[in-house]
Amino acid sequence: MKYYLIAGERSGDLHGSNLIKGIRANDPDAEFRGWGGDMMEAEGMELVTHYKDTAFMGFLEVVMNLRTITGFLKKCKADILEYQPDALILIDYPGFNLRIASFAKSKGLKVFYYISPKVWAWNQKRAWKIKANVDHMFVIFPFEVDFYKKYDYKVDYVGNPLMDAIAAFRPDPDFRRKHHLDDRPIIALLPGSRKQEIIGMLDTMLTTQKHFPGYQYVIAGVKNLPSTLYDQYLSSGKATIVYESTYDLLSVADAALVTSGTATLETALLRVPEVVCYRTSAISYAVAKRLIRIPFISLVNLILEKEAVRELIQDELNEGNLVAELKRILPGGDKNVRQMQDYEQLAELVGGAGASERTGGLIVKYLK
């Protein structure tokens, strides 16, 4: 059968690549085309558009790029119609994918959604649109099942796909030598995978470096962005960079400063003490604050329903707060052991590996 997948972010590319494996295990003759990234392409998907060209963050940034986004939607719709897939599989990325779902449903296509939009966090009425346009929703958090029950919409809980990637991870014993890292302990910087995030985060994160001279700072870089974005930080000698090796970096880090997103959950599941960082434009933040109805922004805290990791947002994200929190979570700090205990509870709640395989099997089953 033919499958058309759409992922608009780096995390979606990872989960999409594992989902392709899960589908192929149940449909060996499967053909794949769609929007995503290098990892999905490596698994055999014919790549139409790379997520690096489509990733916009924040309300203001989306408004400023509306014409571009409209062009992408038009291109995507035309390509789907030409390909005529047996299944359209949407992966998170709700601003774009919910529009595509509505279009595809109107054309009689079978629509699957893997990793629910966070409709429980804001604008919950979107659940009605999902119910109308998505044939099968696969959710990754247990509480999402109960949320959708309120709309009389049955969804499949499949577990969290991050556990697939983490279960498959094997640390590189030569990692330090390959990347010319010395024997000092490491503070990892995970500034994100979008240009706006890199620009907004690294300057502030690196203000802490002078307070921890016994540590080496290592940036988790991504190759889908221009290397020039990182050059100023490397030339100053404040930090080293490793590309596309985030898990290996975390496996040797004593602590991490992490931009809010999927990486906060990955960092916790790899048992690395962390501080969550977030900053966007003042307008985007003001809009978000009015709309979002959840107590935390990091998945770690949302799942645990408490502040296990400190979230420094907007003006709170500053040198003084970062230094204070780093001291508390580094080995010997008063929050270090407690955070590790919280991580154990988190791992139990998230569950084991197998989400991608289960989802792939269900998609093939529902199609047959």
N, C-alpha and C positions, 0 to 999 in steps of 0.2 A: 504493500500500500504506500501511498504518497502522503508525506507529512510536511506541513508548513509551520515552522516555529518562529516566534518573535520574542527576542530578549533585548532589552535596551540598556543594560548595565553590565558591569564586570561580573557581579555576583550572578546575574541571570545567565551569563555566558558559561560560568562554571556549572551551574545546575542544569542548564540546557545540554551541555556536553555529556553529563552523566545520565540525563534522561534519554538521550539518543541511544546510549548503550543499553538502557533498560528496555527501550522499545525494540531494538534490534535483537535482543535476547528472546523476544517473543514473536518477532516478525523478521526473520533473517533476510528477506528480500526488500525490506523497507528502503524507501528513497526519501531524502531530506533536502529541503530548501528553506531559506529563511533569512531573518535578520538576527545578528548576534555578534560573535567575536571569534578570536583565533582558536579558542578551545572547541567550540562547536564545529568550526571548519575542520579542525584536526580529526574530529570524529566522523567526518564524511559528509557534513552538510554543505550544500552549495550556497555560499554566502552572497547575499544580495547587497546588503548595506551593513557596515561595521558600526557597533554601538558608540565608538569614539566620535562619530559624526552626529549622533542623535541625543547624547546625554546632556540635558540641561537641568540645573537644580535651582530650586527656589521659585517663588511666584513671580518675582520681578524678572528673573532671567527667562522664564517661559514666555511671559508677555512680550519681552523684547525680541523673542525669536519666533513669534507666532507665524509669520509668513513662511519661515523655513520649515517649521513643524507641519504646517498645512501642506507644503510641498511633499514632505515625507509621507504623510497620510495618503495623498493622492497616488504617489508612486507605489506604495505598499498595496493599496487596494487593487490597482491595475495588475500588479504582479501576481497577487493571489488568484484573481480571476483567470489570468492566463495559465497559471500552473494547475488549477482545479484539483486541489489536494483532497484526499479522503478525510483528512482531519487538519484543523487549524489548532495549534497549541500555543497559547499565550502564557508568557512567564513573567509574573509580577508586572512592573512598568505600567501602572494603571492609566496615567494620563493619556497615553497613546493606545494601549491595548484595549481599554474599554470601548473606545471609538471603533476600533477594528472589529471587536466582538459584535457590536450592533450592526455594522456593515455586513459581516460574514453571515450572521443569522438571517438577515434580509435576503441574502442570496442562496439560502438553503444549505449552507455548509455546516458541518458538524464542528462545534466549538468546544474546546477543552481549555481549562485554565489551571495552570500549575503555580502554586504559591499565590494565595489570595491577596488582592490589594488590602491595605490596612483600613478597611471601611469601618472597622470598630473604633478606630482612633478619631476619625472626623468624617463628616458628611455621610452618616450611616444610611441615608436614603439610597445611596448607590447600590445597596444590597438588592433593591428591587430591580434595578437595571441588570445586575449580574444574573439574577434569577430568570429574567426574561430572555437574556441573550447567550447565556453559557449553559451548554448541555450538561457538562460535568465539571465540578470544581474540586481540586485536590488541595487540601489545606495542610499546613505544616505545624500548627500549634493546636493542642487539644481544645483550648477554650473557643477556638473558631467554630467548632462543631455546634456548640451551644448558641453561639451568636447567630448563626444562620438558621437555627431552629425557630428563632423568633419570627423569621420571614417564611416559615414553612418550606425551607429549601434544604434538601438533603445533600450533604457534601461528604467526600471521602477524606478521612484523616489518614495520611500516609507516613507521618514522621517527618523529621527535619533533614533535608538533603545535605546540610553541612556535615552531618555525621558520616555520610558516604565519603566525602572528600577527606575528612579527618581520619577515618578508619583506614583509608588507602595510603595515607601519608607515612613515609619512612624517612626520618631525619638523615641528612647527608653527613656522615662522620667527618668528611673533609671540608665542610662548609667554611669554617674560619680560614683555613689555609687558602682555599680557592679565591676568597674575597679579600685576602690580605688583612684580616682582622687580627688584632693583637690579643693578649691574654686578659686584658681588663674586662670586667663585667660590662654588659651591654644594656643600654636603654634604647628600645626600638621606637621609631617614629613612623606611624602609619597615617599619613596625611590625606589619604583618599585616592581615588582614581580619576577624578575630574579636574580640569584645569583650574576652575574656580576654587576648588578645595585646596589644591596645592598652594596657590597664591595666598589664600586666606589663613592657612594653618601653619606652615613651616616656620615663618618668621617668629610667630609667638611661641611655638614649641621649642625652638632653639634658644630662646631667651633663658631657658633653665640650664643650659649647658655649663655656664661658668660656675654654677652652684654645685656641680657634681664632677669635679676634675678627675676623680678616680674612675669615671665611667667613660666608655666610648659610645658616641651617638651614631646609630645606623638607620638610614632612611629606607623604607620599603618602597622602591620605585616601580613604576609600571611602564612598559615599553610602548603602550598605545598613545602616550603623551610625548611631546618633543623633549629631548634630553636637556635642551636649553633652560627648561623650567627649573631644573635642579642645579644648574651650573654654579650659580652664585653661592649656594650653600656648600658646595664641594670646594670651590676655589678659596673660600675663607678658612678652610681647614676645620670647621666646626663639626662636620659630620662626614661619614662615608655613606655610600649608597650600594644597595644590592637590588637587582632587577628580577622581577617575577620569581622571588624566592621568599615570600612572606612567611610561610609556615616554617621554613628552615631558620629564618631570622628569629621568629618567636620561640623556636625550640631552644635557642641559646640565650634568650634575653632574660634579664632579671625583672624588667618592668617595661611597660609600653604606654605611649601617649597615642590615642586612637581617635580618629575622626568618626563621629557617630555614623552608624550604618552596620551592614552585615559583619564588618571586621571586628566590631566590639564583641559579638557573640563568638566568632572564631577565636579571638584572643582568650576569652574566658574558657572555652572548651579545651584550649591547649594549655590551660592552667598558668597563664601569665598575668601577674597583677597589672591593672590598667587604670588610667584616667580617661574618661570619655570627653572629647572636645567637639564643640560645634559653634560655628559662626557663619552667618549668612548676611545678606544686605539688610539694612534696617527695615525697609519696606516689607521684604519677604518675611522677616521675623515677626513684624507687627501683625501681618495677615495670619500667619501660622498660629500665633498665640491666641487669636480670637477664634480660630476654627477648631484647633486640636483639643480634644477632650480626654487626654490621658495624662497620668501623673509623671511619666518618665519618657525620655526619648530613646534610650538604649534598650535593645532587645533583652539584654541581661537582666536589667531591673524590671522590665515589663513581665518577663516570664516568672521571675522570683517574687514579684509583687512587693518589692522593697528596694531601697537604695543599697545595693551590694557594691556598686562601683560609682564613684563620684562623677557627676555630670557637670562640666563647666561650659555654660552656654552664654554666648554674646559677651557682655561686659565682664562676666565672671571668669571668662577665659583670659587670664592675664598671668604675668610672670609670678607674682606673689602666690596666687592660688595654686598654680602648677607646681611650684617648688614645694609648697607645704604638703600637697597631696602625694607627690613623689616620695618625699621623706617618710610618709606614713605607710606607703605600700611596698617600698623596697625592703629587702631582707633585714629584719631587726626592727622594722617600723611597727607601730601599734595596730595597723589595719591589715598587715600582711597575712597572718594566720587566719584571721576571720574571713578575708576575701577568698582564700583557698578553700575554706569550709563551705562558703556559699557556692563556689564553683562546683563542688561535689554534688550539692543539692541540685544545681542547675543541670548538670549532666544527667541526673536521674529523671528530671522533668522532660528534658529534650528527647531522651530515648536513644536507641541504638541506630545502627546503619540500616540501609535497605530502602530508603524512601524512593530513590530513582527507579529501582527495579520494580517496586510495588506499583508505582505510578505508570511505568511503561506497560506492565502487565495488564493493569486495569484499562488503559487506553485501548489496547489491542482487543481486549475482551469486549468492551463496550461497542467497538466498531464492528465486531463479528456478530 
